[in-house]
Amino acid sequence: MRPVHSFALGAWVAPGPDPREIESAITGEVIARAGGSALDMAAMRDFAVARGGAALRTMGFHDRARMIKAVALHLRERRALLYDLSFDTGATAKDHLIDVDGGIGTMLVYASKGRREMPDGLVYLDGDPEMLGQSGQFQGQHICTPKQGVAVHINAYNFPVWGMLEKLAPTWLAGMPAIVKPATSTSYVTEACVRLIHESGLVPEGALQLVTGGVSDLFDHLRGQDVVTFTGSAATGLQLRSHASLLSNTVPFTAEQDSLNASVLGPDAIPGTPEFDLFVKEVVREITVKAGQKCTAVRRIMVPEVSMDPMQDALTKALTGITVGDPRDPAMRMGALVSAAQKQDVLRAADRIGQEAERVFGDPDTMAGLRGAFLPPMLYRCDAPDDADVVHQTEAFGPVSTLIPYRDTGHAAYLMNRGGGALVASVITHDASFARDITMVAGAFHGRLYFNNRDSMADATGHGAPLPHMVHGGPGRAGGGEELGGIRAVLHYMQRTAVQGSPDILSAITGAHVTGASTDSGKRHPFTRAFDDLAIGDTLVTPARQVTLKDIETFAVFTGDTFYAHMDEEAAAANPFFPGRVAHGYLLLSFAAGLFVQPDPGPVLANTGLDNLRFMTPVSPGDSIYVHLTVKAKRRRTETYGEVRWQVTLYNQDDTQVAEYDLLTMNAY
């Protein structure tokens, strides 16, 4: 018997006098007890804010990213413990890879994105500065800073590790602490993961607390700086998001909930094509992985009317080969549902679907000889989907899916949208026009559209695999949230603020040079100074260089760029953009580099590219150009070098801007 503890106020708290019993999905025996302890939720919220939040906000984005990576690597070295515990949830060894390894992998992606896409500082810049005055001395900038509350994560039972880690990663990267409430039925796996994180010593005190059991009056203590995320049923989501304290304090609430996901076979994907076989493989996988207990599983299988019988035969043949039993047995391809109660819920939902559809594969009675919460894969067929309601509204959260015919593209999209909003739909087709037409009609009802065919199948990750790079969420019935989506998910835990002021003020707030801010050109050449010796605003103003007609002609012949604007005076003058023959833009960039580059070996290790190049004013033969080279931003990249972003502005002899771009270099510390 395993007592499942909570982790509150920096201490482990054993179950109370009236805990809930947790059964093994395999045997039905009681293996753990959780909940029943009297936790001081107000104190937990304050502890998270005062300890965890305060500590995280002293760390920059890159520091938090390094912490997340270290936690992920710590868990990866100890994941065998989580594997062993997960068998009792009914999960097979392959299911563990989705939950445990998937969660760890998500953390590593966010750690990488934090280092590559967020600044090495405390303020995230949302977009470019906006000019709010004519002189440029009054500008605006949208910034994001961490909310100064706690993120409360209410997680589902089906992914006790991934469900926690995929929310913790963007939360911590944003700079917020978290209180995690896992589903009780699999909370023993989550508790083990939290213990590993706590024992690592990598996370500040108060950055992570765990509630096993009910949340008691936690919501009563939440305020406008707090955030709630929820994964579970639509009914529970509605109940939680309607809590009086959340409504009165405008507490942000994001949900990932019920989803009648569809998989659509394109009209071109007839039997014998690679797409037909791929469709069968993907659908069978989504019915059976995690015993169908995935928010992204395929619930509705949509195929052209002429393919209904061949598809039913193919799916039946494939599902016949799925062995169901004790997930500890490597020969078993599908394990159990999480509990006997969940098995009954699935059977009740399947009975409702059976009112409008015929079961054509999978008899639950064949599992009667197995202890535990086992069900076979179950395939239904609904030949009149336009007249059906239950099929499009009932999610049997288990290995249950319904085969549905469609007439044409518009009908397929209509049936997809009957789900009322979904996390994902997959479309297996080699016809790009069919994919385009489906997107135009069904895109608004889906958080993700997954297309696959013979060209992409070797690389594709699968219908049911939410990736941290892309949005995981969906509109309508699916909850309207975005749990993942790269840096988009991080911003859910931050406040967007419009700051307005002079360029100097904005530069001081953002840590990045804003055009018009004060510069310092009194030091030695910036290319001779190490990364740490460079300050935002340090500037080099170069001497001028005249551009001659010979320069232009030589560059044209040397490069082969003999565009008429550079070589034909009459044709160039007829162009409304040019006064006559003009210098190549890339000739000007080359001359600019010659003006500001310091040639000797030094801290500048490499030029890695340029961004945001614009040409504003043509340069005619006889004009001169000079350069302002300014340190715009800096970020550390490795232990030995960092990236410097330089603002490069070219001017002519009249002090008119000729061109502008951002130069990226790697500089040694």
Secondary structure, 3 states (H helix, E strand, C coil): CEEECEEECCEEECCCCCCEEEECCCCCCEEEEECCCCCCHHHHHHHHHHHHHHHHHHCCHHHHHHHHHHHHHHHHHCHHHHHHHHHHHCCCHHHHHHHHHHHHHHHHHHHHHHHHHCCCCCCEECCCCEECCCCCCCEEEEEEEECCCCEEEECCCCCCCHHHHHHHHHHHHHCCCEEEECCHHHHHHHHHHHHHHHHHCCCCCCCEEECCCCCCCHHHHCCCCCEEEEECCHHHHHHHHCCHHHHHCCCCEEEECCCCCEEEECCCCCCCCHHHHHHHHHHHHHHHHHHHCCCCCCCEEEEEHHHHHHHHHHHHHHHHCCCECCCCCCCCCECCCCCHHHHHHHHHHHHHHCCCCEEEECCHHHHCCCCCCCCCCEEEECCCHHHCCHHHHCCCCCCEEEEEEECCHHHHHHHHHCCCCEEEEEEECCCHHHHHHHHHHHHHHEEEEEEECCCCCCCCCCCCCCCCCCCECCCHHHCCCCCECCHHHHHCCEEEEEEEECHHHHHHHHCCCCCCCCCECCCCCHHHCCHHHCCCCEEEECCCEECCHHHHHHHHHHHCCCCHHHHCHHHHHHCCCCCCCCCCHHHHHHHHHHHHCCCCCCCEEEEEEEEEEEECCCCCCCCEEEEEEEEEEEEECCCCEEEEEEEEEEEECCCCEEEEEEEEEEEEC
